[in-house]
């Protein structure tokens, strides 16, 4: 019983670390953090395989369900490569760096451009803003349908509000940069030299989970 409780806690911690990713997708890990997490997850594959083998030889774990109909190669591929590599990579590359950034990150700003983007998702974050310079596929900045309908087709300059660390950056919100209206006595309406006015910041909306 003690072994089963310990195994359950290990699985609970690994799978529980995925919850922040499902609830919030405002973090973008650095390339070094993703690369290091990938190397570490691959290096731990033999450890995970040996752990499963020892549990099975001691009778503490046994495959069940469709596993019984699979061959030995497919069993190990599903049990080690898919579960350990994917889940552990997400934990190390996203969850832990995001917690580190939230606790010890430094506030920062970045000038960029944003434009609306309609996602193919049916139930979560269907209307988004694409932020230039962020290409992480699990990142989402959600807006509602009303904001999307009022948005111009062309990209707009913006200042992105960040919390940054060596492991990545968390997007806190953004300020749109719009040209200030020209004075009433300005002989050249729409003068490009007009000063830019920072609009109130758009806070990060509630980011929902993956479909």
BAVO-394247 format. One record per atom (N, C-alpha, C, O): x, z, y. Coordinates in steps of 0.05 Angstrom, whole numbers. Layout:
BEGIN
+--------+--------+--------+
!      u !      w !      v !
+--------+--------+--------+
!      X !      Z !      Y !
...
+--------+--------+--------+
//
This chain:
BEGIN
+--------+--------+--------+
!      u !      w !      v !
+--------+--------+--------+
!     16 !      0 !    -24 !
!      0 !      0 !      0 !
!     17 !      0 !     25 !
!     11 !    -13 !     45 !
!     39 !     15 !     25 !
!     57 !     16 !     49 !
!     68 !    -11 !     55 !
!     71 !    -19 !     78 !
!     76 !    -26 !     34 !
!     87 !    -53 !     39 !
!     66 !    -72 !     51 !
!     72 !    -87 !     69 !
!     41 !    -70 !     41 !
!     20 !    -87 !     52 !
!     14 !    -80 !     81 !
!      9 !    -98 !     97 !
!     15 !    -54 !     88 !
!     11 !    -46 !    116 !
!     34 !    -57 !    133 !
!     29 !    -67 !    155 !
!     59 !    -56 !    123 !
!     81 !    -66 !    139 !
!     79 !    -96 !    143 !
!     84 !   -106 !    164 !
!     72 !   -110 !    121 !
!     68 !   -139 !    123 !
!     46 !   -146 !    143 !
!     49 !   -165 !    159 !
!     24 !   -131 !    142 !
!      2 !   -136 !    161 !
!     11 !   -132 !    189 !
!      3 !   -148 !    207 !
!     27 !   -112 !    195 !
!     37 !   -107 !    222 !
!     55 !   -130 !    231 !
!     53 !   -139 !    254 !
!     72 !   -140 !    214 !
!     90 !   -162 !    221 !
!     74 !   -187 !    228 !
!     79 !   -200 !    249 !
!     54 !   -193 !    212 !
!     37 !   -217 !    217 !
!     21 !   -212 !    242 !
!     16 !   -231 !    258 !
!     11 !   -188 !    247 !
!     -5 !   -182 !    270 !
!     11 !   -186 !    296 !
!      1 !   -196 !    315 !
!     37 !   -177 !    295 !
!     53 !   -180 !    319 !
!     59 !   -209 !    324 !
!     58 !   -218 !    347 !
!     66 !   -224 !    303 !
!     72 !   -253 !    307 !
!     49 !   -269 !    317 !
!     51 !   -284 !    336 !
!     25 !   -264 !    305 !
!      2 !   -279 !    313 !
!    -10 !   -268 !    339 !
!    -21 !   -283 !    355 !
!     -7 !   -242 !    344 !
!    -17 !   -230 !    369 !
!     -1 !   -240 !    393 !
!    -12 !   -241 !    415 !
!     24 !   -248 !    389 !
!     39 !   -259 !    411 !
!     29 !   -286 !    420 !
!     37 !   -296 !    441 !
!     11 !   -298 !    405 !
!      0 !   -324 !    413 !
!    -23 !   -320 !    432 !
!    -32 !   -340 !    445 !
!    -34 !   -296 !    434 !
!    -58 !   -292 !    451 !
!    -53 !   -299 !    480 !
!    -70 !   -312 !    492 !
!    -30 !   -290 !    493 !
!    -26 !   -298 !    521 !
!    -27 !   -328 !    525 !
!    -36 !   -337 !    546 !
!    -17 !   -343 !    506 !
!    -17 !   -372 !    509 !
!    -45 !   -383 !    509 !
!    -51 !   -402 !    522 !
!    -63 !   -371 !    493 !
!    -91 !   -380 !    492 !
!   -106 !   -373 !    517 !
!   -125 !   -387 !    524 !
!    -99 !   -351 !    530 !
!   -114 !   -341 !    553 !
!   -103 !   -352 !    579 !
!   -118 !   -355 !    598 !
!    -77 !   -357 !    580 !
!    -65 !   -365 !    606 !
!    -43 !   -385 !    600 !
!    -26 !   -380 !    583 !
!    -43 !   -407 !    615 !
!    -23 !   -428 !    611 !
!     -9 !   -435 !    637 !
!     -4 !   -458 !    644 !
!     -1 !   -414 !    652 !
!     12 !   -419 !    678 !
!     42 !   -416 !    676 !
!     55 !   -418 !    697 !
!     53 !   -411 !    652 !
!     82 !   -407 !    650 !
!     95 !   -433 !    639 !
!     85 !   -446 !    622 !
!    118 !   -439 !    651 !
!    134 !   -462 !    642 !
!    162 !   -452 !    634 !
!    177 !   -444 !    652 !
!    169 !   -452 !    609 !
!    195 !   -442 !    601 !
!    217 !   -461 !    609 !
!    213 !   -485 !    612 !
!    241 !   -451 !    613 !
!    264 !   -467 !    619 !
!    273 !   -483 !    595 !
!    267 !   -475 !    572 !
!    288 !   -504 !    599 !
!    298 !   -520 !    577 !
!    317 !   -504 !    559 !
!    317 !   -507 !    535 !
!    333 !   -486 !    571 !
!    351 !   -469 !    555 !
!    335 !   -450 !    538 !
!    343 !   -445 !    515 !
!    313 !   -438 !    548 !
!    297 !   -420 !    533 !
!    284 !   -434 !    509 !
!    283 !   -423 !    487 !
!    274 !   -458 !    513 !
!    261 !   -473 !    492 !
!    281 !   -481 !    471 !
!    276 !   -479 !    447 !
!    305 !   -489 !    480 !
!    326 !   -498 !    461 !
!    336 !   -474 !    445 !
!    339 !   -476 !    420 !
!    340 !   -451 !    458 !
!    349 !   -428 !    443 !
!    328 !   -418 !    424 !
!    335 !   -409 !    402 !
!    303 !   -419 !    431 !
!    281 !   -410 !    413 !
!    280 !   -428 !    389 !
!    275 !   -419 !    367 !
!    284 !   -454 !    393 !
!    283 !   -473 !    371 !
!    306 !   -468 !    351 !
!    302 !   -467 !    327 !
!    330 !   -464 !    362 !
!    353 !   -458 !    344 !
!    349 !   -432 !    329 !
!    356 !   -431 !    305 !
!    339 !   -412 !    343 !
!    335 !   -386 !    330 !
!    314 !   -387 !    308 !
!    317 !   -375 !    287 !
!    292 !   -401 !    314 !
!    270 !   -403 !    294 !
!    280 !   -419 !    270 !
!    272 !   -412 !    247 !
!    296 !   -439 !    273 !
!    307 !   -454 !    250 !
!    326 !   -437 !    235 !
!    327 !   -437 !    210 !
!    343 !   -422 !    249 !
!    362 !   -404 !    236 !
!    348 !   -383 !    219 !
!    359 !   -374 !    199 !
!    325 !   -375 !    227 !
!    310 !   -354 !    213 !
!    293 !   -364 !    190 !
!    281 !   -349 !    175 !
!    292 !   -390 !    186 !
!    277 !   -402 !    164 !
!    287 !   -391 !    137 !
!    270 !   -383 !    121 !
!    313 !   -392 !    131 !
!    322 !   -380 !    105 !
!    315 !   -351 !    102 !
!    309 !   -342 !     80 !
!    316 !   -336 !    124 !
!    309 !   -308 !    123 !
!    280 !   -304 !    116 !
!    272 !   -288 !     99 !
!    263 !   -321 !    128 !
!    235 !   -320 !    122 !
!    229 !   -327 !     93 !
!    213 !   -315 !     80 !
!    243 !   -349 !     84 !
!    239 !   -357 !     56 !
!    248 !   -335 !     36 !
!    234 !   -330 !     16 !
!    271 !   -323 !     42 !
!    280 !   -301 !     24 !
!    261 !   -278 !     24 !
!    256 !   -265 !      4 !
!    250 !   -272 !     48 !
!    231 !   -250 !     50 !
!    206 !   -255 !     33 !
!    197 !   -237 !     18 !
!    195 !   -280 !     34 !
!    172 !   -287 !     18 !
!    178 !   -285 !    -12 !
!    162 !   -276 !    -28 !
!    202 !   -295 !    -19 !
!    209 !   -295 !    -47 !
!    211 !   -266 !    -58 !
!    202 !   -261 !    -80 !
!    223 !   -248 !    -43 !
!    226 !   -220 !    -51 !
!    199 !   -207 !    -53 !
!    194 !   -191 !    -71 !
!    181 !   -213 !    -34 !
!    154 !   -202 !    -35 !
!    139 !   -211 !    -60 !
!    125 !   -196 !    -73 !
!    143 !   -236 !    -67 !
!    129 !   -247 !    -90 !
!    140 !   -236 !   -116 !
!    125 !   -229 !   -134 !
!    167 !   -233 !   -118 !
!    178 !   -222 !   -142 !
!    171 !   -192 !   -146 !
!    169 !   -183 !   -169 !
!    166 !   -178 !   -125 !
!    157 !   -150 !   -127 !
!    127 !   -147 !   -130 !
!    117 !   -124 !   -133 !
!    112 !   -169 !   -128 !
!     84 !   -167 !   -131 !
!     69 !   -159 !   -106 !
!     45 !   -153 !   -107 !
!     83 !   -159 !    -83 !
!     71 !   -152 !    -58 !
!     57 !   -175 !    -44 !
!     41 !   -171 !    -26 !
!     63 !   -199 !    -53 !
!     50 !   -223 !    -41 !
!     48 !   -245 !    -62 !
!     66 !   -248 !    -78 !
!     27 !   -260 !    -61 !
!     23 !   -282 !    -79 !
!      7 !   -303 !    -65 !
!    -13 !   -296 !    -52 !
!     13 !   -329 !    -68 !
!     -3 !   -350 !    -56 !
!    -31 !   -350 !    -68 !
!    -34 !   -344 !    -92 !
!    -50 !   -358 !    -52 !
!    -77 !   -360 !    -62 !
!    -91 !   -383 !    -50 !
!    -80 !   -397 !    -33 !
!   -116 !   -388 !    -58 !
!   -131 !   -410 !    -46 !
!   -119 !   -437 !    -54 !
!   -111 !   -441 !    -77 !
!   -118 !   -456 !    -34 !
!   -108 !   -483 !    -40 !
!    -79 !   -483 !    -48 !
!    -69 !   -503 !    -59 !
!    -64 !   -462 !    -42 !
!    -35 !   -462 !    -48 !
!    -31 !   -465 !    -78 !
!    -10 !   -477 !    -87 !
!    -50 !   -456 !    -94 !
!    -46 !   -457 !   -123 !
!    -46 !   -486 !   -134 !
!    -35 !   -491 !   -155 !
!    -57 !   -504 !   -119 !
!    -58 !   -532 !   -127 !
!    -35 !   -548 !   -116 !
!    -32 !   -572 !   -123 !
!    -19 !   -537 !    -98 !
!      3 !   -551 !    -86 !
!     28 !   -549 !   -104 !
!     31 !   -531 !   -120 !
!     46 !   -569 !   -100 !
!     72 !   -568 !   -113 !
!     90 !   -548 !    -99 !
!     84 !   -539 !    -78 !
!    113 !   -542 !   -111 !
!    131 !   -522 !    -99 !
!    142 !   -530 !    -72 !
!    146 !   -513 !    -54 !
!    148 !   -556 !    -69 !
!    159 !   -565 !    -43 !
!    138 !   -562 !    -21 !
!    145 !   -552 !      1 !
!    113 !   -569 !    -26 !
!     92 !   -567 !     -6 !
!     86 !   -538 !      0 !
!     80 !   -531 !     23 !
!     87 !   -521 !    -20 !
!     83 !   -492 !    -15 !
!    103 !   -481 !      5 !
!     96 !   -468 !     24 !
!    129 !   -487 !     -1 !
!    150 !   -476 !     17 !
!    149 !   -489 !     45 !
!    154 !   -476 !     65 !
!    141 !   -515 !     46 !
!    139 !   -529 !     71 !
!    118 !   -516 !     89 !
!    122 !   -512 !    113 !
!     95 !   -510 !     77 !
!     73 !   -498 !     92 !
!     79 !   -469 !     99 !
!     74 !   -460 !    121 !
!     90 !   -454 !     79 !
!     94 !   -425 !     84 !
!    117 !   -419 !    102 !
!    116 !   -399 !    117 !
!    138 !   -436 !    102 !
!    162 !   -429 !    118 !
!    164 !   -447 !    142 !
!    165 !   -436 !    165 !
!    163 !   -473 !    139 !
!    168 !   -491 !    161 !
!    146 !   -490 !    182 !
!    151 !   -486 !    206 !
!    121 !   -492 !    173 !
!     99 !   -494 !    192 !
!     94 !   -466 !    204 !
!     94 !   -464 !    229 !
!     90 !   -446 !    188 !
!     83 !   -420 !    199 !
!    106 !   -408 !    215 !
!    102 !   -401 !    238 !
!    129 !   -405 !    202 !
!    151 !   -391 !    215 !
!    162 !   -406 !    239 !
!    165 !   -395 !    261 !
!    168 !   -432 !    235 !
!    180 !   -448 !    256 !
!    161 !   -450 !    280 !
!    170 !   -447 !    303 !
!    136 !   -457 !    276 !
!    118 !   -461 !    298 !
!    111 !   -435 !    312 !
!    113 !   -434 !    337 !
!    101 !   -416 !    297 !
!     92 !   -391 !    310 !
!    116 !   -376 !    323 !
!    114 !   -366 !    345 !
!    138 !   -374 !    308 !
!    161 !   -360 !    319 !
!    172 !   -374 !    343 !
!    181 !   -361 !    362 !
!    172 !   -401 !    343 !
!    182 !   -416 !    367 !
!    164 !   -410 !    391 !
!    175 !   -405 !    413 !
!    138 !   -409 !    388 !
!    121 !   -404 !    410 !
!    125 !   -375 !    421 !
!    126 !   -371 !    445 !
!    128 !   -356 !    402 !
!    133 !   -329 !    410 !
!    159 !   -326 !    427 !
!    159 !   -313 !    448 !
!    180 !   -339 !    417 !
!    206 !   -336 !    430 !
!    209 !   -354 !    455 !
!    223 !   -346 !    474 !
!    196 !   -377 !    455 !
!    199 !   -395 !    477 !
!    180 !   -391 !    500 !
!    186 !   -398 !    523 !
!    156 !   -379 !    494 !
!    136 !   -377 !    515 !
!    128 !   -348 !    520 !
!    130 !   -338 !    543 !
!    119 !   -334 !    499 !
!    108 !   -307 !    504 !
!    129 !   -288 !    515 !
!    124 !   -275 !    536 !
!    151 !   -285 !    501 !
!    172 !   -266 !    510 !
!    184 !   -274 !    537 !
!    187 !   -257 !    555 !
!    191 !   -300 !    542 !
!    201 !   -307 !    568 !
!    181 !   -303 !    590 !
!    188 !   -296 !    613 !
!    155 !   -307 !    584 !
!    134 !   -303 !    605 !
!    132 !   -274 !    613 !
!    128 !   -268 !    636 !
!    134 !   -256 !    593 !
!    133 !   -228 !    599 !
!    158 !   -219 !    615 !
!    156 !   -204 !    634 !
!    181 !   -230 !    608 !
!    205 !   -224 !    622 !
!    203 !   -234 !    651 !
!    211 !   -220 !    670 !
!    193 !   -258 !    655 !
!    190 !   -269 !    682 !
!    170 !   -253 !    698 !
!    174 !   -249 !    722 !
!    149 !   -244 !    686 !
!    129 !   -229 !    700 !
!    140 !   -202 !    710 !
!    132 !   -192 !    731 !
!    157 !   -190 !    694 !
!    168 !   -164 !    701 !
!    192 !   -166 !    719 !
!    194 !   -150 !    738 !
!    210 !   -185 !    714 !
!    235 !   -186 !    729 !
!    239 !   -212 !    745 !
!    261 !   -216 !    755 !
!    219 !   -229 !    746 !
!    222 !   -254 !    761 !
!    222 !   -249 !    791 !
!    213 !   -229 !    801 !
!    233 !   -269 !    805 !
!    235 !   -268 !    834 !
!    215 !   -287 !    847 !
!    214 !   -310 !    838 !
!    200 !   -278 !    867 !
!    182 !   -297 !    880 !
!    197 !   -320 !    892 !
!    219 !   -317 !    903 !
!    185 !   -344 !    890 !
!    198 !   -368 !    900 !
!    176 !   -388 !    908 !
!    153 !   -385 !    902 !
!    185 !   -409 !    921 !
!    168 !   -431 !    929 !
!    181 !   -458 !    923 !
!    206 !   -459 !    922 !
!    165 !   -478 !    920 !
!    176 !   -505 !    914 !
!    158 !   -526 !    926 !
!    133 !   -526 !    921 !
!    169 !   -544 !    942 !
!    154 !   -565 !    954 !
!    151 !   -588 !    933 !
!    170 !   -595 !    920 !
!    127 !   -598 !    931 !
!    122 !   -618 !    911 !
!     96 !   -634 !    919 !
!     87 !   -631 !    942 !
!     85 !   -649 !    901 !
!     60 !   -663 !    905 !
!     42 !   -657 !    882 !
!     51 !   -653 !    859 !
!     16 !   -657 !    888 !
!     -4 !   -651 !    867 !
!    -26 !   -672 !    869 !
!    -31 !   -684 !    890 !
!    -38 !   -678 !    846 !
!    -61 !   -696 !    845 !
!    -79 !   -688 !    822 !
!    -71 !   -675 !    803 !
!   -105 !   -695 !    824 !
!   -124 !   -686 !    804 !
!   -120 !   -701 !    778 !
!   -109 !   -724 !    777 !
!   -128 !   -688 !    757 !
!   -125 !   -700 !    730 !
!   -148 !   -691 !    713 !
!   -153 !   -667 !    711 !
!   -162 !   -709 !    700 !
!   -184 !   -703 !    683 !
!   -174 !   -701 !    654 !
!   -165 !   -722 !    643 !
!   -176 !   -678 !    642 !
!   -166 !   -674 !    615 !
!   -186 !   -684 !    595 !
!   -210 !   -687 !    601 !
!   -177 !   -690 !    571 !
!   -195 !   -698 !    549 !
!   -208 !   -674 !    535 !
!   -225 !   -678 !    518 !
!   -200 !   -650 !    543 !
!   -212 !   -626 !    531 !
!   -241 !   -624 !    538 !
!   -249 !   -631 !    560 !
!   -257 !   -615 !    519 !
!   -286 !   -613 !    524 !
!   -295 !   -585 !    534 !
!   -315 !   -583 !    548 !
!   -280 !   -565 !    526 !
!   -289 !   -538 !    532 !
!   -270 !   -522 !    549 !
!   -278 !   -500 !    559 !
!   -245 !   -530 !    553 !
!   -226 !   -514 !    567 !
!   -210 !   -530 !    586 !
!   -198 !   -550 !    579 !
!   -210 !   -522 !    612 !
!   -193 !   -535 !    632 !
!   -196 !   -565 !    632 !
!   -176 !   -579 !    630 !
!   -220 !   -575 !    635 !
!   -224 !   -603 !    635 !
!   -215 !   -616 !    661 !
!   -205 !   -639 !    661 !
!   -217 !   -602 !    683 !
!   -208 !   -612 !    709 !
!   -183 !   -597 !    717 !
!   -183 !   -572 !    720 !
!   -161 !   -612 !    722 !
!   -135 !   -599 !    727 !
!   -122 !   -612 !    751 !
!   -130 !   -634 !    760 !
!   -101 !   -599 !    760 !
!    -83 !   -610 !    779 !
!    -56 !   -616 !    766 !
!    -45 !   -598 !    753 !
!    -46 !   -640 !    768 !
!    -20 !   -646 !    758 !
!      0 !   -640 !    780 !
!     -2 !   -651 !    803 !
!     20 !   -624 !    774 !
!     40 !   -616 !    793 !
!     66 !   -632 !    787 !
!     77 !   -630 !    765 !
!     75 !   -647 !    807 !
!     99 !   -664 !    803 !
!    123 !   -646 !    796 !
!    128 !   -626 !    810 !
!    138 !   -654 !    776 !
!    161 !   -639 !    768 !
!    156 !   -620 !    745 !
!    175 !   -609 !    734 !
!    130 !   -616 !    737 !
!    124 !   -600 !    714 !
!    113 !   -618 !    692 !
!     91 !   -630 !    695 !
!    127 !   -620 !    670 !
!    119 !   -638 !    648 !
!    115 !   -622 !    622 !
!    114 !   -635 !    601 !
!    113 !   -596 !    624 !
!    109 !   -580 !    600 !
!     81 !   -585 !    589 !
!     61 !   -579 !    603 !
!     77 !   -594 !    564 !
!     50 !   -601 !    554 !
!     31 !   -578 !    552 !
!      6 !   -583 !    553 !
!     40 !   -553 !    550 !
!     22 !   -531 !    547 !
!     15 !   -518 !    574 !
!      2 !   -497 !    575 !
!     25 !   -530 !    596 !
!     18 !   -519 !    623 !
!     -8 !   -531 !    633 !
!    -13 !   -555 !    629 !
!    -25 !   -514 !    645 !
!    -50 !   -523 !    657 !
!    -55 !   -509 !    683 !
!    -51 !   -484 !    685 !
!    -63 !   -523 !    703 !
!    -73 !   -512 !    729 !
!   -101 !   -522 !    732 !
!   -105 !   -545 !    740 !
!   -121 !   -504 !    727 !
!   -149 !   -513 !    726 !
!   -162 !   -512 !    753 !
!   -156 !   -494 !    770 !
!   -179 !   -531 !    758 !
!   -197 !   -531 !    781 !
!   -225 !   -537 !    771 !
!   -228 !   -545 !    748 !
!   -245 !   -532 !    787 !
!   -273 !   -538 !    778 !
!   -280 !   -567 !    785 !
!   -266 !   -580 !    799 !
!   -303 !   -575 !    775 !
!   -312 !   -603 !    779 !
!   -318 !   -609 !    808 !
!   -313 !   -632 !    817 !
!   -327 !   -589 !    824 !
!   -333 !   -594 !    852 !
!   -307 !   -599 !    867 !
!   -307 !   -617 !    884 !
!   -286 !   -584 !    862 !
!   -260 !   -589 !    875 !
!   -250 !   -617 !    867 !
!   -238 !   -631 !    884 !
!   -253 !   -624 !    842 !
!   -243 !   -650 !    833 !
!   -258 !   -673 !    848 !
!   -245 !   -693 !    855 !
!   -284 !   -670 !    852 !
!   -300 !   -691 !    865 !
!   -292 !   -695 !    894 !
!   -294 !   -717 !    905 !
!   -283 !   -673 !    907 !
!   -275 !   -675 !    935 !
!   -246 !   -683 !    939 !
!   -237 !   -686 !    962 !
!   -231 !   -686 !    918 !
!   -203 !   -691 !    920 !
!   -197 !   -720 !    925 !
!   -210 !   -737 !    912 !
!   -179 !   -727 !    943 !
!   -172 !   -755 !    948 !
!   -157 !   -767 !    924 !
!   -146 !   -752 !    907 !
!   -157 !   -793 !    922 !
!   -145 !   -806 !    898 !
!   -115 !   -804 !    899 !
!   -102 !   -802 !    878 !
!   -103 !   -804 !    923 !
!    -74 !   -804 !    925 !
!    -63 !   -776 !    922 !
!    -77 !   -756 !    928 !
!    -38 !   -773 !    914 !
!    -25 !   -746 !    913 !
!    -23 !   -733 !    941 !
!    -20 !   -747 !    961 !
!    -24 !   -707 !    941 !
!    -22 !   -692 !    966 !
!      3 !   -674 !    965 !
!      8 !   -663 !    944 !
!     18 !   -672 !    987 !
!     40 !   -653 !    987 !
!     30 !   -624 !    986 !
!      9 !   -618 !    997 !
!     45 !   -607 !    973 !
!     37 !   -580 !    969 !
!     62 !   -562 !    966 !
!     84 !   -572 !    960 !
!     58 !   -537 !    970 !
!     78 !   -517 !    965 !
!     69 !   -499 !    942 !
!     48 !   -486 !    944 !
!     84 !   -500 !    920 !
!     76 !   -485 !    896 !
!     88 !   -457 !    898 !
!    112 !   -454 !    903 !
!     72 !   -436 !    894 !
!     81 !   -409 !    894 !
!     88 !   -401 !    866 !
!     72 !   -403 !    848 !
!    113 !   -391 !    862 !
!    123 !   -386 !    836 !
!    134 !   -358 !    833 !
!    139 !   -344 !    853 !
!    137 !   -350 !    808 !
!    154 !   -327 !    801 !
!    174 !   -338 !    781 !
!    167 !   -347 !    759 !
!    200 !   -337 !    788 !
!    221 !   -351 !    773 !
!    241 !   -332 !    762 !
!    249 !   -312 !    774 !
!    250 !   -338 !    738 !
!    272 !   -324 !    725 !
!    290 !   -344 !    710 !
!    284 !   -368 !    711 !
!    311 !   -334 !    697 !
!    328 !   -351 !    682 !
!    315 !   -364 !    658 !
!    324 !   -384 !    647 !
!    292 !   -352 !    649 !
!    278 !   -362 !    626 !
!    255 !   -380 !    632 !
!    243 !   -392 !    613 !
!    248 !   -384 !    657 !
!    227 !   -402 !    664 !
!    214 !   -394 !    690 !
!    225 !   -378 !    706 !
!    190 !   -405 !    695 !
!    175 !   -399 !    720 !
!    145 !   -397 !    714 !
!    135 !   -412 !    697 !
!    133 !   -379 !    729 !
!    104 !   -376 !    727 !
!     91 !   -386 !    753 !
!     99 !   -377 !    774 !
!     72 !   -404 !    751 !
!     58 !   -415 !    774 !
!     36 !   -395 !    782 !
!     18 !   -391 !    767 !
!     39 !   -384 !    806 !
!     19 !   -365 !    816 !
!     -3 !   -378 !    832 !
!    -26 !   -368 !    833 !
!      3 !   -400 !    845 !
!    -17 !   -414 !    861 !
!     -3 !   -436 !    877 !
!     20 !   -441 !    873 !
!    -18 !   -448 !    896 !
!     -6 !   -469 !    912 !
!    -20 !   -470 !    939 !
!    -43 !   -462 !    942 !
!     -6 !   -480 !    959 !
!    -17 !   -486 !    986 !
!    -15 !   -515 !    991 !
!      6 !   -527 !    989 !
!    -38 !   -527 !    997 !
!    -38 !   -555 !   1004 !
!    -27 !   -559 !   1033 !
!    -33 !   -543 !   1050 !
!    -12 !   -580 !   1036 !
!     -1 !   -586 !   1063 !
!    -16 !   -610 !   1074 !
!    -14 !   -632 !   1064 !
!    -32 !   -605 !   1095 !
!    -47 !   -626 !   1107 !
!    -38 !   -630 !   1136 !
!    -32 !   -611 !   1150 !
!    -38 !   -655 !   1146 !
!    -31 !   -660 !   1174 !
!    -50 !   -646 !   1192 !
!    -75 !   -647 !   1188 !
!    -40 !   -633 !   1213 !
!    -57 !   -620 !   1233 !
!    -71 !   -642 !   1249 !
!    -60 !   -662 !   1255 !
!    -96 !   -637 !   1257 !
!   -110 !   -656 !   1274 !
!    -96 !   -660 !   1301 !
!    -87 !   -640 !   1312 !
!    -94 !   -684 !   1311 !
!    -81 !   -689 !   1337 !
!    -96 !   -676 !   1360 !
!   -121 !   -673 !   1358 !
!    -82 !   -668 !   1381 !
!    -96 !   -657 !   1404 !
!   -116 !   -677 !   1416 !
!   -114 !   -701 !   1411 !
!   -135 !   -666 !   1431 !
!   -155 !   -683 !   1443 !
!   -143 !   -704 !   1462 !
!   -154 !   -726 !   1465 !
!   -121 !   -697 !   1476 !
!   -109 !   -716 !   1495 !
!    -87 !   -733 !   1482 !
!    -73 !   -746 !   1497 !
!    -85 !   -732 !   1456 !
!    -64 !   -748 !   1443 !
!    -72 !   -777 !   1443 !
!    -93 !   -784 !   1433 !
!    -55 !   -795 !   1456 !
!    -63 !   -823 !   1458 !
!    -60 !   -838 !   1431 !
!    -70 !   -860 !   1429 !
!    -47 !   -826 !   1412 !
!    -44 !   -839 !   1386 !
!    -56 !   -822 !   1364 !
!    -42 !   -805 !   1352 !
!    -82 !   -826 !   1358 !
!    -94 !   -810 !   1337 !
!    -79 !   -815 !   1311 !
!    -71 !   -837 !   1305 !
!    -77 !   -794 !   1296 !
!    -64 !   -797 !   1270 !
!    -34 !   -799 !   1272 !
!    -21 !   -810 !   1255 !
!    -23 !   -788 !   1294 !
!      6 !   -790 !   1298 !
!     21 !   -777 !   1274 !
!     16 !   -754 !   1268 !
!     38 !   -792 !   1261 !
!     52 !   -780 !   1238 !
!     70 !   -758 !   1245 !
!     79 !   -743 !   1227 !
!     77 !   -754 !   1270 !
!     94 !   -733 !   1278 !
!     79 !   -706 !   1282 !
!     92 !   -686 !   1288 !
!     53 !   -707 !   1278 !
!     38 !   -682 !   1281 !
!     47 !   -662 !   1260 !
!     55 !   -668 !   1238 !
!     46 !   -637 !   1269 !
!     56 !   -615 !   1251 !
!     38 !   -612 !   1227 !
!     14 !   -618 !   1229 !
!     49 !   -603 !   1205 !
!     33 !   -599 !   1180 !
!     22 !   -571 !   1181 !
!     36 !   -552 !   1189 !
!     -3 !   -568 !   1173 !
!    -16 !   -542 !   1172 !
!    -19 !   -533 !   1143 !
!    -30 !   -548 !   1126 !
!    -11 !   -510 !   1137 !
!    -13 !   -499 !   1110 !
!    -41 !   -488 !   1106 !
!    -50 !   -470 !   1121 !
!    -56 !   -498 !   1087 !
!    -82 !   -488 !   1081 !
!    -80 !   -462 !   1065 !
!    -59 !   -456 !   1054 !
!   -102 !   -446 !   1064 !
!   -101 !   -422 !   1048 !
!    -93 !   -428 !   1019 !
!   -100 !   -449 !   1009 !
!    -79 !   -410 !   1006 !
!    -69 !   -416 !    979 !
!    -92 !   -419 !    959 !
!   -112 !   -405 !    961 !
!    -88 !   -436 !    940 !
!   -106 !   -438 !    917 !
!    -95 !   -421 !    895 !
!    -74 !   -428 !    883 !
!   -107 !   -398 !    889 !
!    -97 !   -381 !    868 !
!   -101 !   -395 !    841 !
!   -118 !   -412 !    838 !
!    -85 !   -388 !    822 !
!    -88 !   -399 !    795 !
!   -115 !   -391 !    784 !
!   -120 !   -367 !    781 !
!   -132 !   -410 !    778 !
!   -158 !   -403 !    766 !
!   -155 !   -391 !    739 !
!   -133 !   -390 !    727 !
!   -178 !   -381 !    729 !
!   -177 !   -369 !    701 !
!   -171 !   -392 !    682 !
!   -187 !   -410 !    680 !
!   -148 !   -390 !    668 !
!   -140 !   -411 !    650 !
!   -150 !   -404 !    623 !
!   -145 !   -383 !    612 !
!   -166 !   -422 !    612 !
!   -178 !   -417 !    586 !
!   -161 !   -427 !    564 !
!   -141 !   -441 !    569 !
!   -169 !   -421 !    540 !
!   -153 !   -428 !    517 !
!   -155 !   -457 !    509 !
!   -170 !   -472 !    521 !
!   -138 !   -464 !    490 !
!   -138 !   -492 !    480 !
!   -164 !   -498 !    466 !
!   -176 !   -479 !    455 !
!   -173 !   -523 !    465 !
!   -197 !   -529 !    451 !
!   -194 !   -525 !    421 !
!   -213 !   -529 !    406 !
+--------+--------+--------+
//
